[in-house]
Amino acid sequence: MAIFRAKEIAQFSDTELAENEEKLRLELIQNYGKVSAGGAPENPGKIREVRRTIARIKTEQGKRQA
């Protein structure tokens, strides 16, 4: 899954935001699973970027509700 920036996220529709958030959450769970099983993730910085992208999506959703 791609990492999105705030400008890109602002252009998504509400349904696209929800879909991307769900995909990113699944990716995050998979990465955490690899780490908890004792393996090393392919890209250690990926977990941080996925978490930040999810936060950007949640921020945009909050702006739209207000």
C-alpha positions in Angstrom: 0.0 0.0 0.0 1.2 3.4 -0.8 2.0 6.1 1.7 -0.2 9.1 1.2 0.6 12.7 2.0 -1.9 15.2 3.4 -2.5 16.9 0.0 -3.3 13.5 -1.6 -5.6 12.5 1.3 -7.6 15.8 1.0 -8.5 14.8 -2.6 -10.0 11.5 -1.6 -13.8 10.9 -1.2 -15.2 9.7 2.1 -15.5 6.1 0.8 -11.9 6.2 -0.5 -10.7 7.4 2.9 -12.5 4.5 4.7 -11.2 1.9 2.2 -7.6 3.2 2.4 -7.7 3.3 6.2 -8.9 -0.3 6.3 -6.2 -1.5 3.9 -3.5 0.3 5.9 -4.8 -1.2 9.2 -4.5 -4.7 7.7 -1.0 -3.9 6.6 -0.1 -2.6 10.0 -1.4 -5.8 11.7 0.6 -7.9 9.3 3.8 -6.0 10.0 3.2 -6.2 13.8 2.6 -10.0 13.4 6.0 -10.4 11.7 7.7 -8.5 14.5 5.9 -10.3 17.3 6.8 -13.7 15.7 10.4 -12.8 16.1 11.1 -11.9 12.5 12.5 -8.7 11.2 10.3 -6.6 8.9 11.5 -6.0 5.4 11.5 -2.3 6.0 11.6 -1.2 9.6 10.5 2.4 8.8 7.3 1.1 7.1 5.5 0.6 10.4 6.0 4.2 11.4 4.9 5.5 8.0 1.8 3.4 8.0 0.9 4.6 11.4 1.4 8.2 10.4 -0.7 7.8 7.2 -3.5 6.3 9.3 -3.3 9.4 11.5 -3.5 11.7 8.5 -6.6 9.9 7.3 -8.3 10.1 10.7 -7.4 13.8 10.9 -9.0 14.4 7.5 -12.1 12.5 8.5 -12.4 14.6 11.6 -12.1 17.8 9.6 -14.9 16.7 7.3 -17.2 15.9 10.2 -16.7 19.3 11.8 
